[in-house]
Amino acid sequence: FFFFNDTATTEIYTEQIVGSVRCVQETELDAYVGKKNPFYEKGKLARVISTSTGCKGRLLHYFPINSKNELDNEWCGWHNDHGSLTGLTSAMYVDKSGNEVSFKESEGGLYIRSRDGNNYKASIPKDCIAFQIGETTQIHTGGLLRATPHCVVRSEELINSGVSRNTLAVFMQPNFDELMNTPSNVKYEDVLEQDKFNLDIPSLQERWQQNDSFYAFAQKTFKSVSYTHL
């Protein structure tokens, strides 16, 4: 999970995020993985996303909170994104008339679980885009980069306010025929680390095998998803 400053852009569109991430990948992610593993395909993440026809932007709308009982469930439960990367803008809060309101999340908002097993609140500055690593990148890099478990927690301060939370997410993924293989020198077992988090997330072992296409992996992921609180 990392931030990319894009202060020159006042309005963020899907194609701008996809274009921005290519720069990040080529200079940071691909370079890092290549240094760690010489068997890694040079520029793979940049290639996967720049040639994909499946990247999509979605406005995520989190409905207003009407009672304290709703705080027992997250706005969006713990999960990993199954694609390559997800670009996220900072949250925008609007009232019931659709007007933007100023609100600073104190307890609620986006949370991620780090490799140390602790949960951390991830606040995204308004002039930044945050990127979350997905399971496809975890597989393609042989586990050097790990998918980011995350959830969105409801804010108690918003009860009965009529205020909703909104953010733009751009899901970047391979084409359907891209093979979900690790670098040749990486063992299958080395990629399967997520289960240690003890979260209600279907394990990669249940959904992925070497030589699966991204389409097959995605279909198995959709079938396995049964997050009743998501």
C-alpha positions as CSV (number, residue, x, y, z in Angstrom):
1,F,0.0,0.0,0.0
2,F,1.6,3.3,-1.1
3,F,0.8,6.9,-2.1
4,F,1.5,8.6,-5.4
5,N,1.3,12.4,-5.4
6,D,-0.5,13.9,-8.3
7,T,-0.9,17.5,-7.3
8,A,-1.1,18.7,-11.0
9,T,-4.4,16.9,-11.5
10,T,-7.5,18.7,-10.2
11,E,-10.0,16.1,-11.5
12,I,-9.0,12.5,-11.4
13,Y,-10.3,10.2,-14.1
14,T,-9.8,6.5,-14.7
15,E,-7.4,6.9,-17.6
16,Q,-5.2,9.3,-15.6
17,I,-4.8,6.9,-12.8
18,V,-4.0,4.0,-15.1
19,G,-1.4,6.3,-16.9
20,S,0.1,7.4,-13.6
21,V,0.5,3.9,-12.3
22,R,2.6,2.9,-15.3
23,C,5.2,5.4,-14.2
24,V,5.1,4.1,-10.7
25,Q,5.4,0.5,-11.8
26,E,8.3,1.1,-14.3
27,T,10.3,3.1,-11.8
28,E,9.5,1.5,-8.5
29,L,7.6,-1.9,-8.4
30,D,9.1,-3.7,-11.4
31,A,12.5,-2.4,-10.6
32,Y,12.3,-3.6,-7.0
33,V,11.1,-7.0,-7.9
34,G,13.7,-7.3,-10.7
35,K,16.5,-6.6,-8.3
36,K,15.2,-9.1,-5.8
37,N,14.6,-11.9,-8.4
38,P,16.5,-12.0,-11.7
39,F,14.0,-14.6,-13.0
40,Y,11.2,-12.0,-12.9
41,E,10.0,-10.9,-16.3
42,K,11.4,-7.3,-16.8
43,G,8.6,-4.7,-16.7
44,K,5.9,-7.3,-16.2
45,L,3.5,-5.2,-14.1
46,A,3.8,-2.3,-16.5
47,R,3.1,-4.7,-19.5
48,V,0.2,-6.4,-17.8
49,I,-1.6,-3.1,-17.0
50,S,-0.7,-1.1,-20.1
51,T,-1.9,-3.8,-22.4
52,S,-5.1,-4.7,-20.5
53,T,-8.5,-4.0,-21.8
54,G,-10.1,-4.8,-18.4
55,C,-9.2,-1.9,-16.2
56,K,-12.3,-0.3,-14.8
57,G,-13.2,2.7,-12.6
58,R,-16.0,2.5,-10.0
59,L,-17.5,5.1,-7.8
60,L,-17.9,3.3,-4.4
61,H,-20.9,4.7,-2.4
62,Y,-21.2,3.9,1.3
63,F,-24.8,4.6,2.5
64,P,-25.5,6.9,5.5
65,I,-25.6,5.3,8.9
66,N,-29.0,5.3,10.5
67,S,-28.5,3.6,13.8
68,K,-25.7,2.6,16.2
69,N,-26.6,-1.1,15.6
70,E,-25.1,-0.7,12.1
71,L,-21.6,-0.1,13.6
72,D,-21.4,-3.8,14.3
73,N,-20.7,-4.4,10.6
74,E,-18.1,-2.7,8.4
75,W,-19.1,-0.6,5.4
76,C,-17.1,-3.1,3.5
77,G,-15.7,-6.3,5.2
78,W,-12.1,-7.6,5.1
79,H,-11.0,-8.7,1.7
80,N,-8.1,-8.6,-0.8
81,D,-8.6,-7.3,-4.3
82,H,-7.9,-10.1,-6.8
83,G,-6.5,-7.9,-9.6
84,S,-3.1,-6.4,-10.0
85,L,-3.4,-3.0,-8.4
86,T,-6.2,-0.7,-7.2
87,G,-6.0,3.0,-7.3
88,L,-8.0,4.9,-4.7
89,T,-8.8,8.6,-4.3
90,S,-9.4,10.2,-0.9
91,A,-13.0,9.9,0.5
92,M,-15.6,12.5,-0.3
93,Y,-18.5,13.0,2.1
94,V,-21.8,14.3,0.9
95,D,-25.1,15.2,2.6
96,K,-28.5,13.9,1.6
97,S,-28.8,16.8,-0.9
98,G,-25.6,15.8,-2.6
99,N,-23.5,18.6,-1.3
100,E,-19.9,18.0,-0.3
101,V,-19.3,18.4,3.5
102,S,-16.1,18.6,5.4
103,F,-15.6,15.6,7.6
104,K,-12.4,14.1,9.1
105,E,-12.6,10.4,9.9
106,S,-11.4,9.9,13.5
107,E,-12.1,6.2,13.9
108,G,-13.9,5.1,10.7
109,G,-12.6,4.9,7.2
110,L,-10.1,2.6,5.3
111,Y,-8.1,0.2,7.4
112,I,-5.4,-2.2,6.2
113,R,-3.7,-5.1,7.8
114,S,0.1,-5.1,7.7
115,R,2.5,-8.0,7.5
116,D,3.0,-7.6,11.3
117,G,-0.6,-8.6,11.8
118,N,-1.7,-5.2,13.1
119,N,-4.5,-3.0,11.6
120,Y,-3.6,0.5,10.5
121,K,-5.9,3.3,9.5
122,A,-5.0,4.5,6.0
123,S,-5.9,8.2,5.4
124,I,-5.4,9.3,1.8
125,P,-4.5,13.0,1.4
126,K,-6.7,14.9,-1.1
127,D,-3.8,15.6,-3.5
128,C,-2.7,11.9,-3.6
129,I,-3.7,8.6,-5.1
130,A,-3.2,5.5,-3.0
131,F,-2.5,2.1,-4.6
132,Q,-3.3,-1.3,-3.1
133,I,-1.5,-4.3,-4.3
134,G,-3.8,-7.2,-5.4
135,E,-3.5,-11.0,-5.4
136,T,-2.5,-11.1,-9.1
137,T,0.6,-9.1,-8.4
138,Q,1.3,-11.3,-5.4
139,I,1.3,-14.3,-7.7
140,H,3.2,-12.7,-10.6
141,T,6.0,-11.4,-8.3
142,G,6.3,-14.8,-6.5
143,G,5.2,-13.2,-3.2
144,L,7.7,-10.4,-3.1
145,L,4.8,-8.0,-3.3
146,R,1.8,-9.0,-1.2
147,A,-1.9,-8.3,-1.5
148,T,-3.2,-5.8,1.0
149,P,-6.1,-7.0,3.2
150,H,-8.4,-4.1,3.8
151,C,-11.8,-3.0,5.0
152,V,-13.9,0.2,5.4
153,V,-15.2,0.9,8.9
154,R,-18.3,2.9,9.7
155,S,-17.8,6.2,11.5
156,E,-19.9,6.6,14.7
157,E,-19.9,10.4,14.2
158,L,-22.0,10.0,11.1
159,I,-25.0,8.3,12.8
160,N,-28.3,10.0,11.7
161,S,-26.4,12.7,9.9
162,G,-27.5,11.6,6.4
163,V,-23.9,11.9,5.3
164,S,-22.5,9.2,2.9
165,R,-19.0,8.3,2.1
166,N,-17.8,8.1,-1.6
167,T,-14.5,7.3,-3.2
168,L,-13.3,6.4,-6.7
169,A,-11.5,3.1,-7.1
170,V,-9.8,2.0,-10.3
171,F,-9.3,-1.7,-10.5
172,M,-6.4,-2.7,-12.8
173,Q,-6.1,-6.3,-13.9
174,P,-4.6,-8.4,-16.7
175,N,-6.4,-9.5,-19.8
176,F,-8.3,-12.7,-19.3
177,D,-5.8,-14.9,-21.1
178,E,-2.8,-13.8,-19.0
179,L,-1.3,-16.8,-17.2
180,M,-1.2,-16.6,-13.4
181,N,2.3,-18.0,-13.0
182,T,5.1,-17.2,-10.6
183,P,8.7,-16.6,-11.7
184,S,10.2,-20.0,-12.6
185,N,12.5,-20.1,-9.5
186,V,9.6,-19.5,-7.0
187,K,7.8,-22.4,-5.3
188,Y,4.0,-22.4,-5.2
189,E,4.0,-22.5,-1.5
190,D,6.1,-19.4,-1.2
191,V,3.1,-17.3,-2.5
192,L,0.6,-18.7,0.0
193,E,1.1,-16.4,3.0
194,Q,-2.2,-14.6,3.5
195,D,-3.8,-17.3,5.7
196,K,-1.7,-16.2,8.6
197,F,-3.8,-13.1,9.0
198,N,-6.8,-15.2,10.3
199,L,-9.2,-13.1,8.3
200,D,-12.4,-14.3,6.6
201,I,-10.8,-14.3,3.1
202,P,-10.8,-17.5,0.9
203,S,-7.2,-18.7,0.6
204,L,-5.3,-18.5,-2.6
205,Q,-4.7,-22.2,-2.4
206,E,-8.5,-22.7,-2.9
207,R,-8.6,-20.5,-6.0
208,W,-5.3,-20.6,-7.8
209,Q,-3.0,-23.1,-9.5
210,Q,0.1,-22.5,-11.7
211,N,-0.9,-22.1,-15.4
212,D,-4.4,-20.9,-14.6
213,S,-5.5,-18.0,-16.8
214,F,-6.6,-14.8,-15.1
215,Y,-10.1,-15.6,-16.2
216,A,-10.1,-18.9,-14.4
217,F,-8.6,-17.4,-11.3
218,A,-11.2,-14.6,-11.3
219,Q,-14.1,-17.1,-11.8
220,K,-12.9,-19.2,-8.9
221,T,-12.5,-16.1,-6.8
222,F,-16.1,-14.9,-7.5
223,K,-17.5,-18.4,-6.7
224,S,-15.6,-18.5,-3.4
225,V,-16.6,-15.1,-2.1
226,S,-19.2,-15.5,0.6
227,Y,-18.5,-12.4,2.8
228,T,-21.9,-11.9,4.3
229,H,-20.8,-8.6,5.7
230,L,-19.1,-7.3,2.5
